[in-house]
Amino acid sequence: AQAEDARDYREVRLADLVGEANRHAAMPIRITDPAIGAQTVSGRFRTDDTAVLAERLAALFDLSVDRSNSGEILLRPN
């Protein structure tokens, strides 16, 4: 992956960031709680790798990453 795969985001809703990442994802992220998706985040994120994005968002917002559901990555509250 190249540097331009990372973009700066300012006060973007998690649901919108995840939606952008999911557009071309082989393994989409699904947010299990609408309250999580409504939170906003600012920073530099890569949207070309949903596994990395899910881990970063989980660390930032104290969420769990669940890969037991085949075909998608679940972000859920701890």
Phi and psi in degrees as GROMACS dihedral restraints (atoms count N, CA, C in turn):
[ dihedral_restraints ]
;  ai    aj    ak    al  type     phi  dphi    fc
    3     4     5     6     1  -104.9    20    10
    4     5     6     7     1   166.8    20    10
    6     7     8     9     1   -60.4    20    10
    7     8     9    10     1   -31.8    20    10
    9    10    11    12     1   -72.0    20    10
   10    11    12    13     1    -4.4    20    10
   12    13    14    15     1   -72.4    20    10
   13    14    15    16     1   -17.1    20    10
   15    16    17    18     1   -95.6    20    10
   16    17    18    19     1   135.3    20    10
   18    19    20    21     1  -129.0    20    10
   19    20    21    22     1   152.4    20    10
   21    22    23    24     1   -87.7    20    10
   22    23    24    25     1   133.6    20    10
   24    25    26    27     1  -122.7    20    10
   25    26    27    28     1   144.3    20    10
   27    28    29    30     1  -129.2    20    10
   28    29    30    31     1   117.3    20    10
   30    31    32    33     1    50.7    20    10
   31    32    33    34     1    47.4    20    10
   33    34    35    36     1   -93.4    20    10
   34    35    36    37     1   142.6    20    10
   36    37    38    39     1   -68.9    20    10
   37    38    39    40     1   140.7    20    10
   39    40    41    42     1   -56.0    20    10
   40    41    42    43     1   -40.0    20    10
   42    43    44    45     1   -60.1    20    10
   43    44    45    46     1   -37.6    20    10
   45    46    47    48     1   -73.0    20    10
   46    47    48    49     1   -40.7    20    10
   48    49    50    51     1   -62.3    20    10
   49    50    51    52     1   -46.1    20    10
   51    52    53    54     1   -64.9    20    10
   52    53    54    55     1   -40.0    20    10
   54    55    56    57     1   -60.2    20    10
   55    56    57    58     1   -41.1    20    10
   57    58    59    60     1   -64.3    20    10
   58    59    60    61     1   -43.7    20    10
   60    61    62    63     1   -64.4    20    10
   61    62    63    64     1   -35.8    20    10
   63    64    65    66     1   -73.7    20    10
   64    65    66    67     1   -18.7    20    10
   66    67    68    69     1   -54.1    20    10
   67    68    69    70     1   -38.6    20    10
   69    70    71    72     1  -121.1    20    10
   70    71    72    73     1    17.6    20    10
   72    73    74    75     1   -83.9    20    10
   73    74    75    76     1   137.7    20    10
   75    76    77    78     1   -74.9    20    10
   76    77    78    79     1   -32.4    20    10
   78    79    80    81     1  -123.8    20    10
   79    80    81    82     1    91.7    20    10
   81    82    83    84     1   -70.6    20    10
   82    83    84    85     1   155.8    20    10
   84    85    86    87     1   -96.2    20    10
   85    86    87    88     1   135.9    20    10
   87    88    89    90     1  -121.1    20    10
   88    89    90    91     1   127.4    20    10
   90    91    92    93     1   -88.4    20    10
   91    92    93    94     1   122.9    20    10
   93    94    95    96     1   -83.9    20    10
   94    95    96    97     1   -15.6    20    10
   96    97    98    99     1  -129.1    20    10
   97    98    99   100     1   121.1    20    10
   99   100   101   102     1   -56.7    20    10
  100   101   102   103     1   -27.8    20    10
  102   103   104   105     1   -64.1    20    10
  103   104   105   106     1   -32.3    20    10
  105   106   107   108     1   -67.1    20    10
  106   107   108   109     1   -47.1    20    10
  108   109   110   111     1   -63.3    20    10
  109   110   111   112     1   -24.3    20    10
  111   112   113   114     1   -81.2    20    10
  112   113   114   115     1   -16.3    20    10
  114   115   116   117     1   -68.9    20    10
  115   116   117   118     1   151.5    20    10
  117   118   119   120     1  -109.5    20    10
  118   119   120   121     1   154.9    20    10
  120   121   122   123     1  -142.6    20    10
  121   122   123   124     1   148.0    20    10
  123   124   125   126     1  -125.3    20    10
  124   125   126   127     1   146.3    20    10
  126   127   128   129     1   150.8    20    10
  127   128   129   130     1  -174.3    20    10
  129   130   131   132     1  -102.3    20    10
  130   131   132   133     1   119.3    20    10
  132   133   134   135     1  -130.0    20    10
  133   134   135   136     1   143.6    20    10
  135   136   137   138     1   -93.8    20    10
  136   137   138   139     1   130.0    20    10
  138   139   140   141     1  -105.4    20    10
  139   140   141   142     1     4.9    20    10
  141   142   143   144     1   -89.1    20    10
  142   143   144   145     1    -5.5    20    10
  144   145   146   147     1  -135.0    20    10
  145   146   147   148     1    97.6    20    10
  147   148   149   150     1   -66.1    20    10
  148   149   150   151     1   -29.8    20    10
  150   151   152   153     1   -64.5    20    10
  151   152   153   154     1   -44.7    20    10
  153   154   155   156     1   -67.2    20    10
  154   155   156   157     1   -43.3    20    10
  156   157   158   159     1   -60.9    20    10
  157   158   159   160     1   -44.7    20    10
  159   160   161   162     1   -60.1    20    10
  160   161   162   163     1   -42.9    20    10
  162   163   164   165     1   -64.5    20    10
  163   164   165   166     1   -41.2    20    10
  165   166   167   168     1   -65.2    20    10
  166   167   168   169     1   -45.4    20    10
  168   169   170   171     1   -65.3    20    10
  169   170   171   172     1   -38.4    20    10
  171   172   173   174     1   -61.8    20    10
  172   173   174   175     1   -42.4    20    10
  174   175   176   177     1   -66.7    20    10
  175   176   177   178     1   -40.3    20    10
  177   178   179   180     1   -69.1    20    10
  178   179   180   181     1   -36.0    20    10
  180   181   182   183     1  -114.2    20    10
  181   182   183   184     1    13.3    20    10
  183   184   185   186     1    54.3    20    10
  184   185   186   187     1    55.2    20    10
  186   187   188   189     1  -112.4    20    10
  187   188   189   190     1   166.4    20    10
  189   190   191   192     1  -103.8    20    10
  190   191   192   193     1   142.1    20    10
  192   193   194   195     1  -104.3    20    10
  193   194   195   196     1   122.6    20    10
  195   196   197   198     1  -118.2    20    10
  196   197   198   199     1   114.9    20    10
  198   199   200   201     1  -105.3    20    10
  199   200   201   202     1    11.4    20    10
  201   202   203   204     1   -71.5    20    10
  202   203   204   205     1   -22.4    20    10
  204   205   206   207     1   -82.2    20    10
  205   206   207   208     1   112.8    20    10
  207   208   209   210     1   -65.5    20    10
  208   209   210   211     1   137.4    20    10
  210   211   212   213     1    93.5    20    10
  211   212   213   214     1    -7.6    20    10
  213   214   215   216     1  -154.0    20    10
  214   215   216   217     1   160.4    20    10
  216   217   218   219     1  -108.6    20    10
  217   218   219   220     1   124.7    20    10
  219   220   221   222     1   -97.4    20    10
  220   221   222   223     1   132.9    20    10
  222   223   224   225     1  -105.6    20    10
  223   224   225   226     1   120.5    20    10
  225   226   227   228     1  -134.9    20    10
  226   227   228   229     1   157.6    20    10
  228   229   230   231     1   -63.4    20    10
  229   230   231   232     1   150.2    20    10
